[in-house]
Amino acid sequence: MTIEIGNAPCSWGVEFADDPRNPPWRTVLRDCAAAGYRGIELGPVGYMPEDPVELGEALAEHDLSLIGGVVFRPFHDREQWRDVLDGAERTCKSLASHGARHLVLIDSISPRRAPTAGRADEAEQMDAAEWKAFRERIEYVTRMGAEVYGLTVSIHAHAGGFIDFEPELDRLLGEIDPDLLKICFDTGHHSYAGYDPVAFMKRHVDRISYMHFKDIDPEVKANVVADRTDFYTACGQGIFCKLGEGDVDFPAVRQVLTAAGFDGWCTVEQDIDPTLDVTPLEDAQANRAYLRSIGFE
């Protein structure tokens, strides 16, 4: 069993490829390596170069592996299907060209669901026909990633989308072949949604192919849920704190993974607003030090 620890561009505030606030991609690679990580995610497609030679040389310069990439697109919106497919196809090509393994699918934030992030009992649900089409879009991209590009494809629950709460995630997992669709389990988003990350992991660890390590400040969480704060404002308020400072029990997370013989990548994600007084390199270093202190070498 080997657990590798990586990081992701969202820890430097990179959420969308064309955001003028983004730091240079070479700076993110340099900082990631300097903070002690062995790998990094692609970030939103188009942020890092899609020329495999240019990116490959930069990864090699910093001795970093490309772990995987996220398709954070509106799977819930049939009118934006071409946008979803564009992001998926470009991400798959980039990952395959670098031998990366993980394609992560996230239904992006919907105006219908953003107000009820963290409030499962109030969240609007899709009707049967809408859910069927939604699931079929996810399955289409899953099959493309797995069967065309040879990637390990996983679903990632996310605050403000239509795969946010445990019942929705469980429903989707029950409707798509487990040999095709795995779980990218994000500890922080599961806590944000109001559920116990460790309990979910114990039930589903055999289907978890990839981990996102994220922690949640319980006081900020309580406030943003009560105030119906949108996801990005919550990020600016510091809902995602440094690992070990929130309500996620990471020693117990490690215990579940080691007991199951988990072999693969766990990627730190500490989403931030880059316009605020933030210290992504220092936070990345602190998160790496914390993980080492509890046995993640």
C-alpha positions in Angstrom: 0.0 0.0 0.0 1.3 3.4 -1.0 -0.5 6.7 -0.3 0.8 9.6 -2.2 0.0 13.2 -1.2 -0.7 15.9 -3.8 -2.2 19.4 -4.1 -4.4 21.2 -6.5 -4.5 24.7 -8.1 -7.7 25.5 -6.2 -5.5 25.8 -3.1 -4.0 28.9 -4.9 -7.5 30.2 -5.7 -7.7 28.8 -9.2 -11.3 27.9 -9.9 -11.9 29.0 -13.5 -9.2 29.1 -16.3 -10.0 32.6 -17.5 -10.1 34.3 -14.1 -7.7 37.3 -14.2 -7.0 36.8 -10.5 -5.3 33.5 -11.1 -1.6 33.2 -10.2 0.7 32.1 -13.0 0.6 28.3 -13.5 4.3 28.0 -13.2 4.2 29.7 -9.8 1.6 27.1 -8.6 3.9 24.2 -9.8 6.9 25.8 -8.1 5.0 26.4 -4.8 3.5 22.9 -4.8 6.9 21.2 -5.1 8.4 23.6 -2.6 5.7 22.7 0.0 6.6 19.1 -0.2 4.0 17.6 -2.6 4.7 14.9 -5.1 1.9 15.6 -7.5 -0.7 18.2 -8.6 -4.0 18.2 -10.4 -4.5 19.9 -13.7 -6.9 22.5 -12.4 -9.6 23.9 -14.7 -8.8 22.9 -18.3 -7.1 25.8 -20.1 -5.3 27.0 -17.0 -2.2 24.9 -17.5 -0.9 24.5 -21.0 -2.7 22.0 -23.2 0.5 21.5 -25.1 1.8 18.2 -23.6 5.5 19.1 -24.2 5.3 22.5 -22.5 3.5 21.2 -19.4 5.5 17.9 -19.3 8.8 19.8 -19.2 7.5 22.0 -16.4 6.2 19.1 -14.4 9.6 17.3 -14.8 11.4 20.5 -13.7 9.7 20.3 -10.4 9.6 16.5 -10.1 5.8 16.5 -10.0 3.4 13.9 -11.3 0.1 15.0 -12.9 -2.5 13.2 -10.8 -5.7 14.0 -12.6 -8.2 16.6 -13.5 -11.7 17.8 -12.7 -14.6 18.5 -15.0 -16.5 21.1 -13.0 -19.3 21.8 -15.4 -23.1 22.1 -15.3 -24.1 18.5 -15.9 -27.5 19.6 -14.6 -28.2 21.9 -17.5 -29.0 20.3 -20.9 -28.5 23.7 -22.6 -24.9 23.6 -21.7 -24.1 20.1 -22.7 -21.7 21.2 -25.4 -19.7 23.1 -22.8 -19.7 20.0 -20.5 -18.4 17.9 -23.4 -15.8 20.4 -24.4 -14.4 20.5 -20.9 -14.5 16.7 -20.6 -12.8 15.9 -23.9 -10.0 18.5 -23.4 -9.4 17.3 -19.8 -9.3 13.6 -20.9 -6.8 14.4 -23.7 -4.5 16.4 -21.3 -4.6 13.7 -18.7 -4.0 10.9 -21.1 -1.0 12.7 -22.6 0.7 12.8 -19.2 -0.2 9.3 -18.0 -2.5 10.8 -15.3 -5.1 8.4 -14.0 -8.0 10.3 -12.4 -10.9 12.0 -14.2 -13.2 13.6 -11.6 -16.7 14.7 -12.5 -18.5 17.4 -10.5 -21.9 18.9 -11.2 -21.1 22.6 -10.9 -23.1 25.1 -8.8 -26.7 25.6 -9.9 -28.7 28.7 -9.0 -31.5 26.4 -7.9 -29.2 24.7 -5.4 -26.8 27.3 -4.3 -29.1 28.9 -1.6 -29.5 25.5 0.1 -25.9 24.3 0.2 -25.6 22.5 3.6 -29.4 22.4 4.0 -30.5 19.0 2.7 -34.1 19.2 4.0 -34.7 22.4 1.9 -32.9 21.5 -1.3 -34.9 21.4 -4.6 -34.9 18.0 -6.2 -35.0 17.1 -9.9 -38.1 15.4 -11.2 -37.8 11.8 -12.6 -37.2 12.9 -16.2 -34.7 15.5 -15.4 -32.8 13.1 -13.1 -32.7 10.5 -15.9 -31.2 12.9 -18.4 -28.8 14.2 -15.8 -27.6 10.7 -14.9 -27.3 9.8 -18.6 -25.0 12.8 -19.2 -22.8 11.8 -16.3 -22.7 8.2 -17.6 -21.8 9.3 -21.1 -18.8 11.2 -19.9 -17.9 8.4 -17.5 -17.8 5.9 -20.4 -15.8 8.3 -22.6 -13.2 8.7 -19.9 -13.0 5.1 -19.0 -13.5 3.4 -22.4 -11.9 5.8 -24.8 -9.1 7.3 -22.7 -8.5 4.5 -20.2 -9.0 6.8 -17.1 -10.4 6.0 -13.7 -13.5 8.1 -13.5 -15.1 9.2 -10.3 -18.0 11.3 -9.1 -17.4 14.1 -6.6 -20.2 15.6 -4.4 -20.0 19.4 -4.3 -21.9 22.1 -2.4 -24.5 23.9 -4.5 -24.8 21.2 -7.2 -27.3 18.4 -7.7 -24.9 15.8 -6.4 -24.4 17.4 -3.0 -26.1 15.4 -0.3 -25.6 11.7 0.6 -28.9 10.4 -0.7 -28.2 12.0 -4.2 -24.7 10.5 -4.2 -25.9 7.1 -3.1 -28.7 7.2 -5.8 -26.2 7.9 -8.6 -23.8 5.3 -7.4 -26.6 2.8 -7.4 -27.6 3.6 -11.0 -24.2 3.5 -12.7 -22.0 0.4 -13.0 -19.4 0.4 -10.1 -16.8 -0.9 -12.5 -17.2 2.3 -14.5 -17.9 5.0 -11.9 -15.9 5.3 -8.7 -15.9 7.9 -6.0 -13.6 10.9 -5.5 -14.4 11.5 -1.9 -14.0 15.0 -0.6 -14.0 15.1 3.2 -14.8 18.8 3.4 -17.8 18.9 1.0 -19.3 15.9 2.8 -19.0 17.8 6.1 -20.4 21.0 4.5 -23.4 18.9 3.4 -24.1 17.9 7.0 -22.9 14.3 7.0 -20.1 12.3 8.7 -17.2 11.8 6.2 -15.7 8.9 8.2 -19.0 7.0 8.4 -19.5 7.4 4.6 -16.0 6.2 3.9 -16.5 3.1 6.0 -19.5 2.2 4.0 -18.0 2.9 0.6 -14.3 2.6 0.9 -14.1 -0.2 -1.7 -15.5 2.2 -4.3 -13.3 5.2 -3.4 -10.5 5.5 -6.0 -9.3 9.0 -5.1 -9.4 11.4 -2.1 -9.7 15.1 -1.7 -8.5 16.2 1.7 -10.4 19.3 2.7 -11.3 20.6 6.2 -14.2 22.7 7.4 -14.3 25.4 10.0 -17.4 24.4 12.0 -18.2 28.0 13.2 -18.1 29.4 9.7 -20.1 26.4 8.4 -22.8 27.0 10.9 -23.0 30.7 10.0 -23.0 30.2 6.2 -25.7 27.5 6.4 -27.9 29.7 8.6 -27.3 32.7 6.4 -27.7 30.8 3.1 -24.4 32.2 2.0 -23.3 31.2 -1.5 -20.3 28.9 -2.0 -17.8 31.4 -3.2 -18.6 33.9 -0.5 -18.2 31.1 2.0 -14.8 30.4 0.6 -13.9 34.1 1.2 -15.1 33.7 4.8 -12.7 30.9 5.3 -15.0 27.9 5.5 -12.2 25.7 4.2 -9.5 26.0 6.9 -6.1 24.4 7.2 -6.2 20.6 7.7 -6.5 19.7 11.4 -8.1 22.9 12.4 -11.7 22.0 11.4 -14.3 19.3 12.1 -12.9 16.5 9.8 -11.3 13.7 11.8 -8.2 13.1 9.6 -6.6 10.5 11.9 -9.8 8.5 11.5 -9.8 9.1 7.8 -6.3 7.7 7.7 -7.3 4.7 9.7 -10.1 3.8 7.3 -7.8 4.1 4.3 -5.0 2.1 5.8 -7.3 -0.6 7.0 -8.7 -0.9 3.5 -5.3 -1.0 1.9 -6.0 2.1 -0.1 -3.3 2.6 -2.7 -3.2 5.9 -4.6 -3.4 9.6 -4.4 -4.9 11.9 -1.7 -4.9 15.5 -2.8 -5.1 18.5 -0.6 -7.7 21.2 -1.5 -8.0 24.3 0.5 -10.2 26.6 -1.7 -9.4 30.3 -1.2 -10.3 33.7 -2.6 -7.1 35.0 -4.1 -8.2 38.6 -3.8 -8.1 38.4 0.0 -5.1 38.3 2.4 -4.2 34.7 1.8 -1.0 32.7 2.1 -1.3 29.7 -0.2 2.3 28.6 0.0 2.4 28.8 3.7 -1.0 27.0 4.0 0.2 24.3 1.6 3.3 23.8 3.8 1.3 23.7 7.0 -1.1 21.2 5.5 1.7 18.9 4.4 3.3 19.1 7.9 0.0 18.3 9.5 -0.5 15.2 7.3 3.0 14.0 8.1 2.3 14.5 11.8 -0.6 12.0 11.6 1.3 9.4 9.5 0.8 10.5 5.9 4.4 10.5 4.6 
